Amino acid sequence: MQVTQVGKYSDQISSELSEIYYRRFTIIIPAYNEEKRIKPVLKDIVKFVSENSLPWEVIVSIDGNDGTADIVKTFSETYPFVSYTKSSGRGGKGSAIIRASSFAKGDFVILMDADNSMEFSEVVGRIPLIQDYVAVILSRYHDKGDIPLMRRFLSRGFNILVRTFTGLEIGDTQSGYKIFRKGEFLSALGKVGATNTFYDISLLYHIHSSGGQIMETKAHYTHDEGSKFHPLGEVIGQGISLFAFAIRHSRFYHLVPSWMISLYVRKFRWI
């Protein structure tokens, strides 16, 4: 997997944006009870899009019942390119992205987390890379960020398993910051069964299996102590999904009893 370093857009972009920025981009932000953190993210995005008169759109895919929808609605009243889709329950990050993707009108899709753990400038500065690749991943683990030791240890250990069972030579499959060409993105997403955070691995696997070139680029990540991410629980949940995924794409899948497949779909696919 090729890894490159690209600076922030303030260092890379002149007073006139290059042509790629005037293509249609859809930004999808999954948000589960993010009323305390999403406003700065939206402020950065709408400022950049408005000041440069870009034909972009922002879709916030909301799960939960806090005030996130009210905040996004306020933004949409001033900036018509901002919208949201909402579910009252929690279907998982993958489910939120799948739901929002059906409304995407852009030629390219940007996935972003709602916690501002990467500044929007980090994403903007890497947009030109999508001209040469199907997917661009902003990696947290190629930068000396402040990721807690336990989280780093568990994530790196899980990544070894991902590489072993899927063949993906990607250092940070779980990064919440990615850029895609929409056609290939939707084609791969249509093959994804998991609705939890394992969806990332399945999505990248199908892009890679279809011959799509994936670029992994360095980016600065800032850990948020208010994060809802629970490393041990995530590793256990994704571990179950990884095992199920490996079996599903092996020659032994036909031996798996139907009751076990049904149990996974009902109880484990979303965790």
N, C-alpha and C positions, 0 to 999 in steps of 0.2 A: 504494500500500500504506500503510495507516494504521499509524503508529508511536506508541506511548504509553509513559509511564514509570509503573511501579508499584513501590512500595517493598517492602522485605523484610517477611515475614509478621509479625515482631515489631512493626512499625509499623502494620500494616494490620488485624490480627486481634485482637479483644478476648479476654477470658477465655473467652468462649463462641464457638465456631466457627460460621460461617454454615452454612446447610443444605447447600450444595453440597459441603462437605467430608465429609458423611456419606453421599454417594452412593458407589457402588463404583468404585474406581480400580484399574487395573492398571499398575504401574510395570515397564517392561521396560528392562533394563540389558544391552546387548551387552558382552561382556568377552573380549578376546583376551589371554591371559597377563597378567592384572591382579592377581596375588596381592599385589603390593607397594602397590597403590593402592585396592583396592576396600573394605577394611575400614572406613575413616572414612565412606565413602558409605553403607554399610549401617547403621552405627551411628546416623547422623543420621536415616535413614528409619525404622528400627524404633523409635527413641525417640519420634518424632513420632506414628507410627501407634499405638503402644502407649499412650502417655500420654493420647491422645484417643479411644481405643477405636474406631478407624475400621475400616470393613469393606473395607479395602484389601488388595491382594496385591502381592508383589514377585516377578518372574521374572527371574533372571539367565541370559542366554543365552551360554553359554561355548564358545569355540573355544580350541584349544591344549591343552597337556598339563602346565601348571605346577600350582601348588597352589591355584588359584582355587576349584575345586570343593570342596576340603576346607574352605576358609574359609566358603563359602556354606552348606555342609552343617552346619557348627557353628552358624551363625545359625539355620538352619531347625529345629534341635533345640530351640531356646529359643523361637523365633517361628515358629509353624506357617504363617503367611501368607507366609513366604519359601520359595521353591523355585528350582530351576534345571533347565535343559535343556543338554545337552552334546554337542559334536561334537569328535572328536579332531583334525580337520584345521582348515583355515582357509577357510571358504566366503565370507568377506566380511561386512561389517557388515550389509548388507541381508539376507543369508541368515540371519544370527543373529536379526534382528528378525522376519523372516517365520516362522522356526521357533517363536519364543516366542509370537507372536501367536495361534497356533492353540490355545494354552492359556488365553488371556486370558478372564476371567470378568467383568471390570469393565464399567461403562457408559461409562467414559472410559479412555483410554490415555495414560500419561506415558512418554516416551522420555528416558532419561538416559544420559550417558556414565559410565564407571566411574572416571574420573580426578579427580573432585572439582574440576574446573575452574570449575564454578559451584556455589556452596553450595546445599544443598537448600532453604534458606529462600527463595532466589530463585525456585525453582519453585513452592513453596507459596504465595507471595504473589501469584502470577499465576493461580492456579486459578479464581477468580471470573470471569475473562475468558472461560472456555470456555462459560459460560452464553449468550453472545451470538455465538460464532463456532464454526466447525467445527474450526479448528486455531489454536493459539497458538504462535508461535515466539519463543523467548528469544534475542534477537540479540546477538552479541558485538561487532558493529561500530558500534553506536550508543552505545557506552560507551567512555570513555578507559581501556581496559584495557592490559595490557602485552604485546600480541601483537607478536612480532618483526616488524621492518620487511619482511623478505623474504617472510615468510608473509602479511602483510597485503597487500603489493604483488601477489603471485601470486593470492591469493584475490579481491581486488577486480577484478583483470583478468579472472579467470575468471567472476566474477559478471556482468560486462558482456556476455560471450558468452552466458551463460545467459539474461539478459534479452532479448538479441537473437534467440536461436533458439527460445525457449519462450514469450516474452511474459509471463513471471512477473515482476511488479514487487516482488520480495522481495530485501532486502539481504543476508540470511544464510540461504540455503537449506540450508547444510551444518551449521548449528547442531545439536549433539547433544542439545539440550534442547527438547522440543516436547510439547504437550498436544493431544489429539484427542478428539472424540466417536467412540466405538468403531465404530458402524455405518458412518459415512462413511470412517473410517480403514481398516477391513477391505475395504470395497468398492474403494477406490483401491489398496490394497496388492495386491489380487488382479489388478490390471492391470500391476503392476510386473514388468519382466523382469530388470533389472539387480540383481546381488547385491553389488556393491561399494558404495562410499559415494555413487555416483551415484543410488542408490535414492531418496535424499531428494528430488532434483529431480523424478524421475518421479512419486513419491508426491504431491508438492505440485501438480504439473502436472495430475494426474488429479482431485484434489480441486477445484482451480480450474476445470477444464473442466466439472465436474459442477455448478458453481454454488455451491460451498462457500465461505464467507467465511473468509479467513485474516487473523489479527491478528499483527503483528510488534511485539514489545515490548522495550524496553531492559532489559538485564541486565548485571550485572558479571561479567566473565570474567577468570580468572587463568591465564596460560600456565604449563604444566608442562614443565620442561626434560626430563623423562623421557618425554615424549609419543612415541608410535610413529608419529605423523603425519609424513610426509616430503613437504613442500610440492610440490617439483618433480615427484616421482613421482606424487603424487595429481593434480596438474593435467594431466599427460600422460595418465594413465589415465582421468580423468573427461572430458578433452577428446575422447578416442576415443569414450567412451560418449555424450557430448553430440552429436557428429557423427552417430553411429549412430541416436540417438534422433530427431534432427531429420529424418534421411532417412526413418526409420520412420513419422513422422507428416507426411510430405509427399506430394504427388501423384506423386513420382518413385519411390516405393518399389517399385512393380511392375516397374521396370526393373533393380532390383538382382539380380544373379545369385544363385542359391541357394547356390553354393559360398562366396560372400562372407558371406552371412548365417550359414552354418554355421561359418565360421572365427571370426567375432565371438563367437558363442555359446560355442564351445569354448575360445578363447584369450584373449578380451579382456573378456568380460562381468563377470568377478569382480575385475579389477585395480583 
